[in-house]
Amino acid sequence: MIMKERLARAICRANCSPVMSNRDVDCQVESGWDMWLGEAEAVLREMLEMSEPMAKAANLAYSFDISFHEAIVNSYQAAIQAAIDE
């Protein structure tokens, strides 16, 4: 599943009524997630530019002791976590 779809599904789920059953939420997400693609793309576009805390966290997570792929993944995850924590 591509990231834009994953985000659209998460946004759809977050916008469901808290009184809905899990089954109803799942049904709503399955049938209506694509209505949130614009919002998902907006989120991704905003994530293109790191904030200062994100850049610092990514820098700290980078290590030459691990593979380049692992370093990129660690840095990306650290930057996103820093954005969540801001």
N, C-alpha and C positions, 0 to 999 in steps of 0.2 A: 504494500500500500504506500503510495507516495505521501510525502510529508504534508502537502496541502490538504489532501483528503483526511489524513489523521487529525490535523488541526481543525478542519471543518466538522468532523465528527465530535471532537472534544468540545468545540464551541456549541454545537447543537445539544450535546448532552448537558452542558452547563446551563443551557437556557430552558431545559425542561422544568416543569413544575415539581417542586419538592414533594408534592402529594401523589405524584404518579408512581405506579408500581415499577419495579425493575423491568418487567416484561413490557410495559407500556413505553418506558424510556427507550429500551432497546428497539422497539418497533418504530418509535418516532425518529430515532437516530438513523435506522436503516432506511426509512422512507424519506427523510427530510434533510440529511446531512449536506446535500449538494446546494441547498439554499444558503449555506454559510461559507461557500467558497470565496466570496469577495472579502469577507472578514478574515478568513484564513490567509489569503494572499496579503492583506494589509499587515497582518502580524509578521509574516515572513519578510516583507519589505522593511518593516521597522527593525527587524533583527539583523539586517545587513550592516548597520552601523552600531558598533559596540560602544557601550558607555565606558567610562574610565574604570569603574569597579570590574566590569566584565573583562576588559583588556588585562588588568592586573591579575585577575584570577586565572585567566588563560595562560599568562606568562608564568605564573607560579606552578601551574600544572604541567608545563612542558618540561620534559626530562630527556637528556641525551642517553640515559641508561636503558631506554626501552626503544622499541621499533618506532619508525617515523609515523606509521599508521596509528599505533597506540598513543603516541604523543599528541597527534592531531585530535583523536577522539577524546582524550583526557582534557585537552585544552578547550575544545568545543563544549564539553559537558560542564567544565568549571565555569566557563563564561556564561552559559545559559543559567546555571545555578545561581551565579552572582546576580543575574538579571532578575531572577525570581526573588532573591533575598533583598534586592534594593528597596 
